[in-house]
Amino acid sequence: MDVRGGNTHSAVLVPLFCDPDDRLHAVFTKRREDLSRHAGEISFPGGRRDDGETLQETALREAWEEVGLPAQAVELVGALVPVGTVATDYAIYPFVGLIEHGFEWVMQETEVAEVLEFALEDLVAGHSLKRMERRGIAFRTDVYEVGDHLVWGATARILNDLLRRLGVGPRQPWRLLPE
């Protein structure tokens, strides 16, 4: 599959769980501030594909390495549309997996600053279009804010696809206008 802006293949796991109140949550990582790429950004556990492994194996391996989630604790239920990154030239293949509530996270301290569990309803409530600037280029993009956490970029695009498929995505006014 050709993914615009992505020559290096990578994969992420989108871990989902229901809390005791039956609220669906997604699990994210906040990257360390001192990293050379995507410092301080919120993302799904994932990374570059190693030689000889499938993209699904990459997503599961990276989730194990970054947050201590063993592959046998994940029920893979599907894949989302791959997204590309322009700045780092990655093609990101997202895989959705169901996990049990209450997992004890073990962070890879060299890369992960924090593990975040956000209810999907809170993400939807925190959706907006925001003007941002990176490397001197201004753009408008979908963002999701929960507390003082901001999900944007490729992770927000993956989240958009997930929410749309679940039928709980943010309302998009440009689609509500009559044709």
C-alpha positions as a printed NumPy array, in Angstrom:
array([[  0.   ,   0.   ,   0.   ],
       [  1.314,   3.44 ,  -0.894],
       [  1.151,   5.802,   2.084],
       [  1.818,   9.455,   1.295],
       [  4.819,  10.725,   3.231],
       [  6.037,   7.358,   4.407],
       [  8.984,   5.348,   3.118],
       [  9.892,   3.76 ,   6.467],
       [  7.309,   1.19 ,   7.528],
       [  6.213,   1.231,  11.141],
       [  3.253,  -0.008,  13.132],
       [  1.365,   1.011,  16.236],
       [ -1.   ,  -0.796,  18.54 ],
       [ -4.227,   0.981,  19.478],
       [ -5.01 ,  -0.764,  22.787],
       [ -8.651,  -0.476,  23.877],
       [-10.326,  -1.54 ,  27.104],
       [-13.615,  -1.03 ,  28.945],
       [-13.521,   0.28 ,  32.492],
       [-15.928,  -1.023,  35.195],
       [-18.478,   1.613,  34.076],
       [-18.364,   0.224,  30.49 ],
       [-16.578,   3.31 ,  29.158],
       [-14.245,   2.475,  26.284],
       [-10.674,   3.766,  26.711],
       [ -7.634,   3.988,  24.449],
       [ -4.07 ,   3.711,  25.711],
       [ -1.416,   6.211,  24.606],
       [  2.164,   6.981,  25.511],
       [  3.633,  10.395,  26.108],
       [  7.134,  10.454,  24.688],
       [ 10.028,  11.843,  26.71 ],
       [ 10.845,  15.522,  26.2  ],
       [ 14.534,  14.846,  25.514],
       [ 14.022,  12.631,  22.437],
       [ 15.324,  13.818,  19.077],
       [ 12.098,  12.92 ,  17.229],
       [  8.531,  13.624,  18.329],
       [  9.706,  14.778,  21.762],
       [  6.893,  15.163,  24.29 ],
       [  4.23 ,  14.06 ,  21.811],
       [  1.397,  11.686,  22.587],
       [  1.277,   8.563,  20.448],
       [  0.154,   4.967,  20.41 ],
       [  2.795,   2.377,  21.349],
       [  4.72 ,   1.524,  18.208],
       [  7.776,   1.949,  16.072],
       [  9.814,   0.875,  13.091],
       [  9.41 ,  -2.597,  11.593],
       [ 12.367,  -4.926,  12.038],
       [ 13.556,  -7.114,   9.163],
       [ 11.629, -10.355,   8.905],
       [  8.614,  -9.363,  10.981],
       [  5.077,  -8.561,   9.887],
       [  3.552,  -5.196,  10.697],
       [  1.25 ,  -6.876,  13.244],
       [  4.295,  -8.38 ,  14.923],
       [  5.899,  -4.93 ,  14.956],
       [  2.897,  -3.379,  16.711],
       [  2.827,  -6.13 ,  19.338],
       [  6.61 ,  -6.107,  19.869],
       [  6.693,  -2.343,  20.286],
       [  3.793,  -2.428,  22.782],
       [  5.754,  -4.979,  24.794],
       [  8.963,  -2.939,  24.61 ],
       [  7.381,   0.452,  25.377],
       [  4.724,  -0.332,  27.982],
       [  5.216,  -3.992,  28.961],
       [  2.041,  -5.24 ,  27.257],
       [  2.611,  -8.902,  26.295],
       [  1.284, -10.038,  22.918],
       [ -0.773, -12.801,  24.541],
       [ -2.7  , -10.13 ,  26.515],
       [ -3.904,  -8.503,  23.264],
       [ -6.809,  -9.664,  21.107],
       [ -6.179,  -8.105,  17.701],
       [ -9.539,  -7.126,  16.218],
       [ -8.613,  -5.148,  13.116],
       [ -6.525,  -2.562,  11.36 ],
       [ -7.088,   1.1  ,  10.59 ],
       [ -6.083,   3.137,   7.555],
       [ -2.308,   3.659,   7.417],
       [ -1.091,   7.238,   7.76 ],
       [  2.115,   8.903,   6.681],
       [  4.31 ,  11.445,   8.378],
       [  5.937,  14.103,   6.275],
       [  8.608,  15.303,   8.719],
       [  9.988,  11.851,   9.584],
       [  8.882,   9.957,   6.429],
       [  7.107,   7.107,   8.239],
       [  4.227,   4.979,   6.982],
       [  2.338,   4.035,  10.146],
       [  0.117,   0.94 ,  10.109],
       [ -2.297,   0.951,  13.087],
       [ -3.684,  -2.27 ,  14.582],
       [ -6.526,  -2.277,  17.1  ],
       [ -6.312,  -4.647,  20.043],
       [ -8.575,  -5.338,  22.997],
       [ -6.973,  -5.682,  26.418],
       [ -8.186,  -6.163,  29.964],
       [ -8.854,  -3.188,  32.235],
       [ -6.36 ,  -2.539,  35.024],
       [ -3.17 ,  -3.583,  33.27 ],
       [  0.001,  -2.666,  35.185],
       [  2.128,  -0.653,  32.747],
       [  5.903,  -1.044,  32.686],
       [  7.327,   1.941,  30.82 ],
       [ 10.491,   1.879,  28.773],
       [ 12.144,   4.76 ,  30.604],
       [ 14.438,   5.747,  27.726],
       [ 11.467,   6.588,  25.492],
       [  8.197,   6.779,  27.426],
       [  7.511,   9.506,  29.991],
       [  3.948,   8.478,  30.811],
       [  1.207,   6.003,  29.889],
       [ -2.165,   7.693,  29.342],
       [ -5.583,   6.034,  29.403],
       [ -8.256,   8.282,  27.878],
       [-11.968,   7.493,  27.674],
       [-13.101,   7.83 ,  24.067],
       [-15.977,  10.069,  25.175],
       [-13.467,  12.472,  26.761],
       [-11.402,  12.512,  23.574],
       [-14.493,  13.282,  21.485],
       [-15.508,  16.042,  23.903],
       [-12.02 ,  17.549,  23.614],
       [-11.95 ,  17.563,  19.808],
       [-11.38 ,  20.79 ,  17.899],
       [ -9.638,  22.189,  14.861],
       [ -6.598,  24.13 ,  15.946],
       [ -4.077,  26.345,  14.227],
       [ -0.597,  25.025,  14.929],
       [  2.886,  25.816,  13.723],
       [  5.792,  23.422,  13.255],
       [  9.118,  24.251,  11.679],
       [  7.798,  27.653,  10.664],
       [  4.806,  26.24 ,   8.778],
       [  1.307,  27.083,  10.022],
       [ -1.54 ,  24.622,   9.521],
       [ -5.006,  23.761,  10.846],
       [ -5.45 ,  20.279,  12.186],
       [ -7.691,  18.067,  14.257],
       [ -6.64 ,  17.91 ,  17.893],
       [ -7.98 ,  16.122,  20.943],
       [ -7.435,  17.741,  24.34 ],
       [ -7.939,  15.878,  27.594],
       [ -6.852,  17.936,  30.581],
       [ -3.479,  19.402,  29.69 ],
       [ -2.736,  16.647,  27.145],
       [ -2.908,  17.345,  23.397],
       [ -3.223,  14.588,  20.79 ],
       [ -2.474,  15.796,  17.259],
       [ -0.675,  14.825,  14.044],
       [ -0.561,  11.221,  12.875],
       [ -1.979,  10.01 ,  16.199],
       [ -5.009,  12.295,  15.811],
       [ -5.52 ,  11.018,  12.241],
       [ -5.444,   7.415,  13.496],
       [ -7.846,   8.363,  16.284],
       [-10.175,  10.06 ,  13.761],
       [-10.39 ,   6.807,  11.791],
       [-11.031,   4.743,  14.931],
       [-13.778,   7.07 ,  16.186],
       [-15.418,   7.251,  12.764],
       [-15.497,   3.451,  12.488],
       [-16.96 ,   3.172,  15.982],
       [-19.592,   5.789,  15.101],
       [-18.595,   8.066,  17.982],
       [-16.383,  10.576,  16.189],
       [-16.593,  14.329,  16.544],
       [-19.211,  16.087,  14.445],
       [-17.716,  17.594,  11.334],
       [-19.743,  20.673,  10.323],
       [-18.51 ,  20.685,   6.733],
       [-20.27 ,  17.359,   6.236],
       [-23.526,  18.718,   7.644],
       [-23.924,  21.421,   5.021],
       [-26.487,  20.69 ,   2.289],
       [-25.053,  19.85 ,  -1.11 ]])
